[in-house]
């Protein structure tokens, strides 16, 4: 707005001026009139300013009307553009929906293909696991055959030693017979009691040795590879018995000879030499055997060895079950205070249960030896009692048992309960353990008609026990939660396979 002051009319000084004369006629003084006149001038000035502002507002309104017209045209254009974009968007959405549907169809097809491939892969993995288990069993059987061959070699060596001793005794008997024929019989026979006792002891010792060899052959009576050796050995034993009988007759004749003292001394020296040669042969056979003999540092303090005429004599460890000690002695032929899988099979075959396979014996050994090579003597009693507990559980849940010698089977429903009875509590999801041992390719789901034999029952319980022991070994604080490295996990898995 302009600050230019408009022209103000001159003040009226006469009584005939507009409005002021009347006011003057009312008797107002000059000062009041001047003030009113100034107020009128201000009012005129303000009125002029308002008119100017109104004109400006009118101009602005016209501008706004022009802007509104432009805005309406722009809004119309925008609306048209919006409609066009909406149509394009709808078309784009329909195209995307169609493409998404096609993609989903292709994805479903890919998923079905992937599932089929995963199923095939799982079947192949299971087949590989079955093949690995079969290879392990073949390896264990090969080890058992190797052990049997070593036992055959050892028995052959013992037979050769016995033949050598028989030849020496035969030569000695012939020499004594010649001396006897060269000397006349006395009128009154004299008998030396000490000589008689010693000779009877030597005969008894030979008789016990023959019985021990027969017992060792009885252990392998089910092995067809030992039949020929057994027949040959029986012939040699018969020959040895006949020679012992002849020796008894010769001794009865020698007891009547006057030169008894001379023959007694010579006979004692010969017997001592034979015993020394037999002991050296046994020690050489023990040293050349494939099974390593443990050093004294590896044998517990409670174990002691006494060397006698028949080789190494084992003493019963402290805490060993006396009823199981004869079974252990019959299996530990080398005196190493430990049993491998083959020897453990022989020992467990003497229990009141059906025989166990090599695979199951290896699992039992791994409860006490992580490598599954040997079970120490001091753990044999605990292992035997564990098998007895498995026997009680199997008899409790045995289905269709025909007789005490022909056992039945266990089912998946009772297997979990039997694990709980043995102190092994598993979560419900751990029932996949049952599938692992009884599934075949193409049948990956648990069936209620599955059956677990006695051997499978013990093998599974021993394996689950290994898993629990490995977990407890890492779970030091006992909170049932562990944090392990990758290498630790792989080592745990390797021990449980």
Secondary structure, DSSP 8 states (H G I E B T S, - for coil): -------------STTSTTHHHHHHTT--HHHHHHHHHHHHHHHHHHHHHHHHHHHHHHHHHHHHHHHHHHHHHHHHHHHHHHHHHHHHHHHHHHHHHHHHHHHHHHHHHHHHHHHHHHHHHHHHHHHHHHHHHHHHHHHHHHHHHHHHHHHHHHHHHHHHHHHHHHHHHHHHHHHHHHHHHS---SS----HHHHHHHHHHHHHHHHHHHHHHHHHHHTTT-GGGHHHHHHHHHHHHHHHHHHHHHHHHHHHHTT-TTHHHHHHHHHHHHHHHHHHHHHHHHHHHHHSSS----TTTS-TT--EEEETTEEEE---TT--HHHHHHHHHH--S--SEE-HHHHHHHHTTSSS----HHHHHHHHHTT-TTSS-EEGGGHHHHHHHHHHHHHHHHHS-BS--SSSS--BB-HHHHHHHHHHTT----GGGGHHHHHHH-BTTB-S--TT--B-HHHHHHHHHHHHHHHHHHHHH-SS-SS-----HHHHHHHHHHH-
